[in-house]
Amino acid sequence: MRILIAVAVVLLVAAIVGPQEFYAVDETQYVVVTRFGEVRGLQTTPGIRAKAPFIDAVTTLDKRLLRVDVPPSSFPDVEN
């Protein structure tokens, strides 16, 4: 009976902490890892990384250059 309770507790802790421990870096992202507001690392290569759960925060930034070229045109005014 004690073994079943121990296994249940371990599975519960793994279910709560597990998703908080890992993060993925996409090839189109920069990831900044901060601990209590202080920058701890910058990840630029894609892959799966680990962090301290509930302590480290992950911020993702898009590294693609989003550019929109609008052709010049005149706007109608009072005279037109």
N, C-alpha and C positions, 0 to 999 in steps of 0.2 A: 504494500500500500504506500509506503514512504517513497519507493522508487517511482511509482506512478505520479505522485505529487511533485517530486523533484523534476521529472521529465516534463510535466505540464508547466512548471515554473520556468524551466529553461526554454521551452518552446514559446512561451508568452513573452519572455524578455527578448528572444531572438526576433519575434514578430514585430516588436515595438522598435528595437534599436537597429535592426538590420536595414530597413529602408532609409534610415537617417545616416547610415555610415558611409554609403557609397553614392557617387554622382558620376554622370557621364559627360564627357566633353565631345561635342560634335565638331566636325571639321570646319564648320562655318561660325564657330564661336570662340571667344576668349572667356576664360572663367577666372574670376578673382575670388580667392578664399580669404575671408576675414575672421579674426577671432576677437570678439568684443570690440569691433570697430577698427582694429589694427590689421593692416594687410599682411597676410602670412604667406601668400604665394599667388603666382599668375601662371595659369596653364594655357598653352597655346596649341599643343599637339592633341589630336583626338585619342580617346580611350576612356577607360573606367578608372576612377581614382577613389581613394578612401579619405575620410575626414573624421574628426572627432565629433560624434553625435551630440546634438543639443548645444555644442560649444561653438563650432565653426559654422559660418554662414557662407553660402555660395551665391555669387552674383554672375549671371551670364550676360555677355555683351556680344552683339553681332559684329563680325569682322568684315562682312561684305560691304563694299562701297555701293550704297544705294544712290543712284544719280538719275535725275530726271532732266532731260534737256527739252525745254519748251521753246518752240520757234517764236521769234519776236513778232508781235502783231500789235496793231493799234487798237485802242479801246474807243468805243463811241463816246463822244462828249456832247455838250450842249449844241455845238455848231454843226455836228453831223446828224 
